[in-house]
Amino acid sequence: MNFNRRQVLWAGGGIGAAALLAACGGGNDAASSGSGGKPRKGGTLRIGALGRSSALTRDPHGNQGNESDYLIIALVYDTLTAPGLKDNAVGRLATSFKPSKDLKTWRFTVAKGATFHDGTPVTADDVVWSLRRLRNTPAGAARLPGIKADHITAEGKDTVVLVSDFANAELPMLTRLSTFIMKKNTPDKEIAKAPGTGPFKLDWYRGGNARLLRNDHWHGGTVHLDAIEVTMFESPQAMANAMMSGQIDVASNAGAVAARTADARKDITVIRRPNDMAMPIVMRTSDGPFADPKVREAMKLVVDRKVMVKQVLSGYGTVANDILGTGDPDYAKSIPQRHRDLAKAKKLLKEAGFDFSKTYELVTTEDISGLAESATLFASQAREAGIKVKVVKQESGTFYQKTWLKGDFYTNYWGTNDSVVFFASKTMTTGAGQNEADWSDKGFDAAYHKVIATAEPKARAAALRDLQQIEYDRSGYLLWGMADGIDLAAPKVRGLPKLPGYGRVQLENVWLAQ
């Protein structure tokens, strides 16, 4: 049974929410591609993923700048919950999660029979240690908002108790992304080799490339593949070329250009995931040239969203409206779509005393297909309003060290877009660990806390609309469009997940036809 937060909490707040693993997780509960026929056991899946040697990471609780590293980590380690097909959070390593009546205390039950890859049983103490370690990382506050490390405790061998500083009906959803569980007291120097609990176990890892073997004792059910070989590519073009020549079976997040080429070939399947990736332009709000809300609004009026989607994404995407979380069932479609208006933009800039004589650097990377292109096209559109923008490309490691969370004006990307609250908690509330625009807005903070403390569906939807209106009006995000997630796959590959974000890297249900 999947966990539907609204139904459970509206029914009485303290009712237990069972999420049986036989019907949950990104792989089992997710729509999948090419699923016709009976799954066959065996074979090795060769999958390509983007990454750069300068941004390699082996720490499950670190910032995974590489798609390749995140894919490997997500297959070796389990999170407590995962995205579901119908619900924002279903069980993964946790089989149930039960709130207290005041929505401040949550109890997560560890899956029965869950073991680490070395055969050691997973206990609540292992989960507590892992979550505390996560909470104490630089980004931990964003990943577990409102929960102090010492408010994560064990209750017996299989129950983990999380106590929040405030009512939070959304906590199971917030544990989806990076609550990877390791063995208690694993030394930092051994993290790279720490056994996980996931459907695959690490055979070897070399410079972003890895071979993973099936975990026959995975608590979540049957895993079909014998092995997965992950190859890291430093450019979408190189990965697409490898796919076209048959060197790999799947090109993960290949991008629109590769999709357009592959569409003409019968030997390659193009898999599209709507609302998969946001590529916002971020404007620092606390100081600098974009501190004035009028300037930020003007920048949002400068962009031609339809042209951006057509040219940057080759049409493999949709126009967005400066609100992150476009796949949320309660996404506020009633808020009028913002359109290009150069006259109004110029008027707002003059009122704000904007300095048209200066050249403003827009920092970007080539981490994903289309990101640098979006910056270049935006700079061209901004010139039509008299705004001088110079695009500066940084390599991934430099960007995350020097620009991310610090810069005045830069692009970034996010691949989890099914929840407005997810972004609010991680990137927009005052003091959030990944507050990219350094935004602090009392009205937004109050709206956020009202949303997460509200269980009744209609009242929550109304509160969420208010929160989105504030984000639309005043935030530092210019979100011009949403990119479809695009995988390229050989015809023999079956059962690839279609869910975006974390759901798309759960490959336990993939199998190879003969």
DRENDOTI-459318 format. One record per residue (C-alpha): residue in three letters; x, y, z. Coordinates in pm, whole numbers, plus 50000, padded with zeros to 5 digits. Layout:
<sites>
  resn   east  north     up
   ALA      X      Y      Z
...
</sites>
This chain:
<sites>
  resn   east  north     up
   MET  50000  50000  50000
   ASN  50143  50336  49902
   PHE  50154  50624  50147
   ASN  49924  50907  50053
   ARG  50014  51176  50304
   ARG  49696  51373  50261
   GLN  49462  51078  50301
   VAL  49641  50943  50607
   LEU  49676  51272  50790
   TRP  49323  51387  50712
   ALA  49197  51059  50850
   GLY  49340  51134  51189
   GLY  49699  51244  51203
   GLY  49830  50952  51406
   ILE  49729  50669  51179
   GLY  50020  50448  51071
   ALA  50119  50466  50706
   ALA  50231  50128  50580
   ALA  50416  50126  50251
   LEU  50490  49767  50163
   LEU  50803  49725  49957
   ALA  50632  49491  49714
   ALA  50444  49794  49581
   CYS  50680  50081  49635
   GLY  51003  50247  49535
   GLY  51097  50411  49210
   GLY  51149  50081  49033
   ASN  50845  49887  49155
   ASP  50598  50169  49184
   ALA  50715  50369  48885
   ALA  50594  50369  48531
   SER  50857  50199  48319
   SER  50948  50174  47955
   GLY  50938  49870  47733
   SER  50788  49658  48007
   GLY  50611  49415  47775
   GLY  50691  49048  47827
   LYS  50801  48847  48125
   PRO  51113  48977  48301
   ARG  51418  48764  48233
   LYS  51695  48717  48484
   GLY  52056  48773  48386
   GLY  52273  48991  48171
   THR  52480  49304  48219
   LEU  52339  49650  48153
   ARG  52592  49897  48014
   ILE  52478  50248  48104
   GLY  52639  50582  48035
   ALA  52605  50885  48263
   LEU  52750  51234  48260
   GLY  53027  51345  48493
   ARG  53362  51517  48516
   SER  53683  51386  48666
   SER  53723  51710  48861
   ALA  53395  51652  49047
   LEU  53417  51286  49150
   THR  53268  51196  49488
   ARG  53222  50868  49672
   ASP  53049  51003  49981
   PRO  52673  50927  49984
   HIS  52620  51234  50203
   GLY  52827  51471  49991
   ASN  52718  51691  49704
   GLN  52704  51468  49398
   GLY  52782  51697  49109
   ASN  52823  51402  48872
   GLU  52528  51209  48736
   SER  52752  50902  48721
   ASP  52842  50913  49090
   TYR  52483  50975  49196
   LEU  52365  50679  48987
   ILE  52622  50450  49149
   ILE  52545  50571  49500
   ALA  52168  50536  49449
   LEU  52206  50174  49336
   VAL  52441  50072  49618
   TYR  52266  50254  49905
   ASP  51899  50285  50002
   THR  51721  50597  50121
   LEU  51440  50573  50376
   THR  51175  50667  50120
   ALA  51154  50711  49743
   PRO  50926  50878  49489
   GLY  50623  50675  49388
   LEU  50403  50666  49082
   LYS  50097  50797  49266
   ASP  50244  50938  49586
   ASN  50533  51171  49656
   ALA  50680  50933  49912
   VAL  50668  50555  49939
   GLY  50882  50320  50145
   ARG  51233  50218  50046
   LEU  51448  50110  50342
   ALA  51163  50217  50571
   THR  50844  50012  50537
   SER  50628  50254  50733
   PHE  50634  50607  50869
   LYS  50387  50723  51131
   PRO  50336  51085  51252
   SER  50230  51208  51593
   LYS  49909  51410  51611
   ASP  50100  51738  51618
   LEU  50305  51631  51311
   LYS  50633  51699  51492
   THR  50738  51342  51570
   TRP  50772  51074  51304
   ARG  50854  50706  51350
   PHE  51018  50519  51062
   THR  51027  50138  51070
   VAL  51325  49965  50908
   ALA  51237  49697  50651
   LYS  51225  49349  50798
   GLY  51515  49139  50679
   ALA  51715  49435  50549
   THR  52087  49362  50551
   PHE  52406  49530  50440
   HIS  52599  49378  50153
   ASP  52831  49204  50401
   GLY  52533  49023  50556
   THR  52507  49239  50867
   PRO  52145  49321  50965
   VAL  52040  49687  50935
   THR  51938  49828  51270
   ALA  51780  50151  51386
   ASP  52121  50246  51528
   ASP  52272  50232  51179
   VAL  51998  50460  51048
   VAL  52036  50704  51337
   TRP  52414  50723  51286
   SER  52371  50779  50910
   LEU  52106  51049  50950
   ARG  52309  51228  51215
   ARG  52612  51217  50990
   LEU  52402  51356  50705
   ARG  52258  51627  50931
   ASN  52607  51741  51023
   THR  52722  51786  50662
   PRO  52725  52139  50513
   ALA  52403  52067  50323
   GLY  52242  51858  50596
   ALA  52016  52134  50726
   ALA  51850  52152  50386
   ARG  51809  51777  50363
   LEU  51657  51737  50710
   PRO  51503  52079  50782
   GLY  51400  52152  51138
   ILE  51560  51836  51280
   LYS  51864  51864  51504
   ALA  52111  51576  51508
   ASP  52033  51486  51871
   HIS  51662  51473  51784
   ILE  51725  51163  51574
   THR  51708  50857  51801
   ALA  51647  50482  51799
   GLU  51349  50316  51961
   GLY  51429  49948  51980
   LYS  51608  49768  51696
   ASP  51388  49869  51405
   THR  51230  50208  51479
   VAL  51389  50547  51416
   VAL  51234  50857  51572
   LEU  51273  51202  51413
   VAL  51153  51503  51610
   SER  51110  51829  51423
   ASP  51119  52180  51569
   PHE  50791  52247  51389
   ALA  50491  52060  51255
   ASN  50591  51894  50929
   ALA  50346  51679  50735
   GLU  50598  51659  50450
   LEU  50884  51488  50632
   PRO  50861  51149  50452
   MET  50888  51330  50119
   LEU  51195  51520  50239
   THR  51374  51193  50328
   ARG  51366  51069  49969
   LEU  51669  51226  49813
   SER  51984  51166  50015
   THR  51913  50973  50336
   PHE  52150  50699  50225
   ILE  52214  50450  50504
   MET  52557  50314  50598
   LYS  52689  50099  50881
   LYS  52723  50271  51216
   ASN  53063  50425  51290
   THR  53206  50383  50941
   PRO  53528  50591  50938
   ASP  53539  50871  50680
   LYS  53845  50715  50516
   GLU  53647  50396  50452
   ILE  53326  50559  50325
   ALA  53411  50482  49961
   LYS  53411  50108  50039
   ALA  53128  50104  50294
   PRO  52870  49830  50221
   GLY  52526  49951  50129
   THR  52180  49798  50148
   GLY  52069  49863  49789
   PRO  51978  49631  49502
   PHE  52336  49629  49370
   LYS  52673  49602  49542
   LEU  52996  49760  49428
   ASP  53243  49531  49246
   TRP  53490  49802  49144
   TYR  53514  50178  49089
   ARG  53773  50358  48877
   GLY  53759  50731  48805
   GLY  53382  50762  48776
   ASN  53334  50423  48610
   ALA  53205  50127  48805
   ARG  53078  49771  48790
   LEU  52791  49673  49021
   LEU  52671  49320  49097
   ARG  52320  49204  49183
   ASN  52238  49187  49553
   ASP  52051  48857  49578
   HIS  51949  48939  49934
   TRP  51796  49280  49871
   HIS  51504  49344  50105
   GLY  51300  49506  49827
   GLY  51246  49198  49612
   THR  51388  49036  49301
   VAL  51662  49208  49104
   HIS  51679  49089  48743
   LEU  52018  49198  48610
   ASP  52339  49016  48695
   ALA  52536  49339  48680
   ILE  52540  49703  48577
   GLU  52844  49868  48424
   VAL  52846  50248  48459
   THR  53061  50450  48221
   MET  53119  50819  48286
   PHE  53119  51057  47989
   GLU  53234  51416  48014
   SER  53004  51543  47740
   PRO  52655  51456  47614
   GLN  52794  51426  47261
   ALA  53051  51165  47362
   MET  52784  50965  47543
   ALA  52544  50989  47247
   ASN  52818  50872  47010
   ALA  52883  50570  47233
   MET  52512  50491  47225
   MET  52489  50523  46848
   SER  52785  50291  46801
   GLY  52651  50025  47039
   GLN  52915  50066  47311
   ILE  52647  50120  47578
   ASP  52288  50003  47616
   VAL  52151  50318  47783
   ALA  52252  50683  47764
   SER  52113  50843  48079
   ASN  51995  51204  48056
   ALA  52130  51230  47704
   GLY  51965  51564  47624
   ALA  51749  51705  47346
   VAL  52013  51713  47071
   ALA  52080  51342  47110
   ALA  51707  51269  47123
   ARG  51648  51455  46799
   THR  51917  51247  46628
   ALA  51799  50919  46778
   ASP  51436  50978  46682
   ALA  51524  50886  46324
   ARG  51672  50548  46422
   LYS  51470  50231  46470
   ASP  51742  50065  46678
   ILE  51720  50321  46960
   THR  51427  50396  47191
   VAL  51383  50753  47314
   ILE  51234  50773  47662
   ARG  51092  51109  47775
   ARG  51020  51208  48134
   PRO  50815  51533  48156
   ASN  50902  51785  48428
   ASP  51234  51613  48484
   MET  51486  51893  48506
   ALA  51474  52260  48600
   MET  51752  52486  48471
   PRO  51684  52814  48654
   ILE  51884  53133  48640
   VAL  51962  53232  48999
   MET  51983  53598  49112
   ARG  52130  53685  49450
   THR  51868  53876  49650
   SER  52052  53982  49966
   ASP  52286  54230  49798
   GLY  52437  54315  49462
   PRO  52267  54419  49137
   PHE  51960  54197  49184
   ALA  51870  54285  49543
   ASP  51582  54506  49428
   PRO  51265  54299  49355
   LYS  51193  54530  49062
   VAL  51519  54428  48898
   ARG  51443  54059  48948
   GLU  51096  54101  48801
   ALA  51243  54285  48505
   MET  51487  54002  48435
   LYS  51196  53758  48439
   LEU  51014  53976  48185
   VAL  51315  53992  47954
   VAL  51329  53622  47875
   ASP  51138  53475  47581
   ARG  51037  53142  47730
   LYS  50893  52981  47419
   VAL  51208  53057  47223
   MET  51423  52919  47505
   VAL  51231  52590  47507
   LYS  51239  52568  47128
   GLN  51607  52647  47083
   VAL  51775  52525  47403
   LEU  51562  52214  47449
   SER  51478  52151  47082
   GLY  51117  52143  47193
   TYR  51176  51859  47443
   GLY  51033  52052  47734
   THR  50767  52298  47849
   VAL  50747  52667  47939
   ALA  50774  52737  48314
   ASN  50657  53025  48530
   ASP  50936  53099  48781
   ILE  50799  52847  49032
   LEU  51005  52537  49111
   GLY  50824  52206  49152
   THR  50622  52204  48831
   GLY  50522  51838  48867
   ASP  50348  51893  49202
   PRO  49979  51792  49190
   ASP  49904  52125  49361
   TYR  50122  52335  49131
   ALA  49939  52668  49097
   LYS  49830  52677  48734
   SER  49592  52959  48829
   ILE  49884  53203  48863
   PRO  49900  53387  48527
   GLN  50181  53279  48299
   ARG  50454  53544  48282
   HIS  50527  53654  47926
   ARG  50801  53862  47770
   ASP  50743  54236  47810
   LEU  51049  54445  47725
   ALA  50873  54779  47775
   LYS  50771  54691  48130
   ALA  51113  54543  48202
   LYS  51288  54866  48096
   LYS  51046  55072  48305
   LEU  51110  54862  48617
   LEU  51486  54881  48568
   LYS  51479  55260  48537
   GLU  51264  55288  48850
   ALA  51517  55074  49037
   GLY  51810  55284  48918
   PHE  51965  54988  48737
   ASP  52310  55060  48593
   PHE  52285  54992  48218
   SER  52650  55089  48165
   LYS  52784  54784  48349
   THR  52833  54434  48210
   TYR  52691  54160  48433
   GLU  52857  53818  48436
   LEU  52626  53516  48411
   VAL  52820  53210  48530
   THR  52732  52870  48388
   THR  52872  52520  48341
   GLU  52847  52247  48082
   ASP  52747  51985  48339
   ILE  52429  51898  48151
   SER  52315  51940  47794
   GLY  52163  52282  47725
   LEU  52274  52458  48042
   ALA  52546  52676  47887
   GLU  52329  52726  47579
   SER  52048  52864  47799
   ALA  52286  53124  47944
   THR  52405  53229  47600
   LEU  52054  53267  47460
   PHE  51936  53459  47768
   ALA  52230  53699  47730
   SER  52123  53762  47370
   GLN  51762  53828  47474
   ALA  51871  54059  47757
   ARG  52061  54280  47512
   GLU  51729  54369  47352
   ALA  51639  54539  47681
   GLY  51973  54720  47697
   ILE  52119  54480  47957
   LYS  52478  54375  47895
   VAL  52536  54014  48000
   LYS  52864  53827  47960
   VAL  52847  53447  47987
   VAL  53131  53296  48189
   LYS  53177  52918  48173
   GLN  53329  52741  48473
   GLU  53423  52377  48509
   SER  53209  52190  48760
   GLY  53450  52175  49054
   THR  53525  52547  49035
   PHE  53158  52633  49004
   TYR  53054  52448  49320
   GLN  53350  52580  49513
   LYS  53340  52946  49411
   THR  53002  53033  49259
   TRP  52721  52811  49386
   LEU  52549  52970  49689
   LYS  52785  53269  49658
   GLY  52749  53425  49314
   ASP  52529  53715  49204
   PHE  52406  53561  48879
   TYR  52439  53199  48765
   THR  52264  52898  48618
   ASN  52202  52569  48795
   TYR  51992  52258  48749
   TRP  51766  52040  48962
   GLY  51620  51700  48880
   THR  51352  51660  49147
   ASN  51052  51865  49043
   ASP  50742  51692  49178
   SER  50713  51903  49493
   VAL  50696  52278  49551
   VAL  50760  52218  49922
   PHE  51077  52025  49848
   PHE  51235  52331  49689
   ALA  51093  52569  49948
   SER  51256  52374  50230
   LYS  51590  52320  50058
   THR  51652  52641  49866
   MET  51421  52926  49968
   THR  51334  52944  50337
   THR  51549  53170  50553
   GLY  51866  52986  50653
   ALA  51807  52688  50421
   GLY  52133  52503  50367
   GLN  52112  52536  49988
   ASN  51957  52882  49966
   GLU  52099  52956  49623
   ALA  51968  53312  49597
   ASP  52040  53396  49963
   TRP  51671  53485  49993
   SER  51505  53573  50321
   ASP  51137  53664  50310
   LYS  50923  53659  50625
   GLY  50604  53622  50424
   PHE  50743  53322  50238
   ASP  50869  53160  50559
   ALA  50527  53200  50722
   ALA  50353  53056  50415
   TYR  50592  52760  50412
   HIS  50528  52671  50775
   LYS  50153  52701  50721
   VAL  50170  52458  50428
   ILE  50367  52187  50605
   ALA  50151  52212  50918
   THR  49827  52172  50721
   ALA  49690  51825  50651
   GLU  49341  51892  50515
   PRO  49377  51882  50132
   LYS  49178  52194  50033
   ALA  49332  52411  50304
   ARG  49680  52286  50216
   ALA  49627  52357  49845
   ALA  49516  52712  49924
   ALA  49816  52771  50150
   LEU  50047  52625  49886
   ARG  49909  52862  49625
   ASP  49988  53158  49853
   LEU  50344  53030  49890
   GLN  50382  52994  49513
   GLN  50248  53346  49456
   ILE  50520  53489  49680
   GLU  50784  53283  49501
   TYR  50652  53405  49166
   ASP  50651  53769  49280
   ARG  50975  53803  49474
   SER  51213  53507  49464
   GLY  51556  53504  49303
   TYR  51465  53228  49058
   LEU  51407  53286  48690
   LEU  51272  52949  48576
   TRP  51203  52981  48205
   GLY  51128  52618  48124
   MET  51134  52255  48223
   ALA  51345  52007  48031
   ASP  51217  51660  47958
   GLY  51441  51391  48095
   ILE  51565  51191  47798
   ASP  51719  50845  47805
   LEU  51828  50660  47495
   ALA  51800  50283  47515
   ALA  51864  49978  47303
   PRO  51545  49783  47218
   LYS  51649  49492  47442
   VAL  51640  49712  47754
   ARG  51310  49674  47936
   GLY  51164  49822  48254
   LEU  51354  50152  48265
   PRO  51180  50386  48513
   LYS  50997  50689  48378
   LEU  50976  50882  48702
   PRO  51192  51196  48719
   GLY  51450  51282  48980
   TYR  51559  51010  49221
   GLY  51302  50772  49071
   ARG  51486  50750  48741
   VAL  51806  50603  48891
   GLN  51631  50308  49053
   LEU  51710  50031  48807
   GLU  51624  49718  49005
   ASN  51335  49633  48772
   VAL  51534  49669  48451
   TRP  51585  49351  48249
   LEU  51730  49255  47913
   ALA  51526  49076  47648
   GLN  51696  48812  47436
</sites>
